[in-house]
Amino acid sequence: MQLETERLVLRPFRADDAADVFAYLSAPTVHCFMDMTLGSIEEAKREIEKRHREETGEYFAICLKETDKVIGEIFAHPEGAGDTFSPCWMLNTEYQGKGYAYEAAYAFFDYLFREKEARRLYAYTEDDNLSSQRLCERLGMRKEGLFLEFISFVNNPDGTPRYENTFQYAILKREWAGKKP
């Protein structure tokens, strides 16, 4: 399966994507992706193999259409009755702020609603991740709530968990259907 936008191709990961994957997963900037941190190209290759074995999720490499360079990823797993998904996206910092995340997420959301028959999509974002919050809002998602000290992905300098305040955003299929591209 492959999705195309004006500037991007969303496609399955390939073994030769390891260097590009390592570039953005060697030092994730958002705490929720810290457990995905990679220490070598070999680890990136194993991570790509793991994505190929994943049977229940939707994983796409976000690639520049002109060069096929992987600049990030977008993925989601079905939940409950299989009609609810929680999409996650991550871009190499060199490619942030150029509209690529919106372009990829819009195509991915449309795919989940049309092809996977999603009824509801929801996303979590830390309260200090303003760019992700703006992206959710631009995609037409509603802010549904704020979870105080919701989860910990990193530790404080003293070794205790640093709990993050987390917003939840969501959009229903009927809301997406009324959204203009």
N, C-alpha and C positions, 0 to 999 in steps of 0.2 A: 504494500500500500504506500502511496506517495501522494502528498498534497502540494499544490503549487500556488504561489501568490505572485504578485508583480515582481518582487525582488528575491523571493526565497523559495526553497524546496524543503519540505518536511518529509523525511524518508527514514527507513530503518538505518541503524548504525551499521558500519562496515569495519572490518579489521583495520583497514588503512586510515581510519579516523582517530587512531589512538593519540597521536601527537596533538591534534586539535582538542580532543576531550581532556587530555592532561593539562592543556593550557588554561582551561577554566576550572577544572576540578583540583588543581594543585593548591589553590588558595581561594576557596569560595569566600565571597564577601558577606553573604547572608548567613546568619547563625544556623538556620534550619537545615542548611546543606553541609554543615561542618562534618557530619558523620560520613559524607561521601568523599571527603578529602583523599586525594591520591598522592602517593609518594614517588611514583615512577611511571614510565611509559608501559612497563610490563603490567603494572596494576591497572592502567587504563585499558590495556588489551583484555585483561580478565573481566573488567567491568563491562566492556562491550559484549563479550561472550555471554555474560550473565543476562544482559538485556535481550539477547537472542533466545535464551532459554525461558524467559518470562512468558508465562502462558495467559495470565489474566489481565495484564496491563496494556496500555497503549503508549508506546515509547517512540518518539520521533527525534532524530537529529535535525536541528535547525541549520540549514546550509544556505550560503549565498548562491543564488541561481547562476551567476556568471562564472564562479570559480569552483563551486561545490565544497568550499571550505566550511567546516562545521564551526558555527559560532555559538552554539548552545544546544539546549534540549528542552523538550516539553513532553510531559507524560501525565497519565492519570490511570487510576485503577477503579473498576466498577465496585460499587458497594451495595449492600442490602439486596434488593431484588434485581440488581444489575442496571438500574435506570438512574443511578446517582453516581456522579464522578467528582473527584476533587483534583482539578488540574494543577500542576506545578510547572513552573518555567524557570529557566536559568540561562543567562547569557554571559559570554566572555565580556569582561568589563570594557575591553576595547571597542565593543559594538553596542554598548548601552547608549541610550539617549538619541538614537537615530530612527526610532519607530519600528525597529525589527521585532521587538517583543509584542507590540500590538498586532502587527501584521501576522506573526506566527500564531498568537493566541486566538485571534479572530478566526483564522482558518481552522484551527484545532477545535474551537468551540462549535463552529458550524459543522464540522465532521462529527463530533460527538452527538450533537442534536439530530443531525440527519441520518448518519450511517449507523451509529450505535444506539439510536433511539433513547438518548438521555432525556430524562424528565427534569433533572435538576443538576446544576453544577455549583460547587462551592469552593472557595479558596480561603486559606488562612494567610495572613501577613502580619509580621511584627508591627507594633505601633510606631516604631521609628523608621520603617521601610516605606517612606512616602512615595517613592517611584512605583512600587508595587501596588500601593493603595490607589494611586492615580490611574494605573493601568486597569485595575478591577473596575473602577468607576467609568473609565472610557469604554470598557467592554459592556457597559450597561448593568453591571452587578450592583446589587443593593448591599449596603453595610448592615448586617443583621445583628451584630453584637460585638462587645469587647470582653474578652476573657482576661481578667487580671491574674498575673502570675500563673499563666496557663501551663507553660512547659519550659523545660530547661534544655538547651543545646550546648551550652558552654558553661564553664565555671568562672567564678570570681577569682581574683588574685589569691584569696585565702583558701581556694579549693572547694568552697561551697557552691552549690548550683546557683547559676544566675537565671532566675525565672523571668520569662518574657511576657509582656502584655501583648495579646494577639487579637486582631480583628478577624471576624468572619464575614466574607462577602458571598453572595449567591445570586443566581439567576435561574429562572424557570424556562422551560422550552417555549411556553406561550409568550413570555416576555421577550425572548430572543427573536421569535417569529415577527414581533412588532418592531424590531430594531432595524434601522436603516443601515446599509453597509457603508 
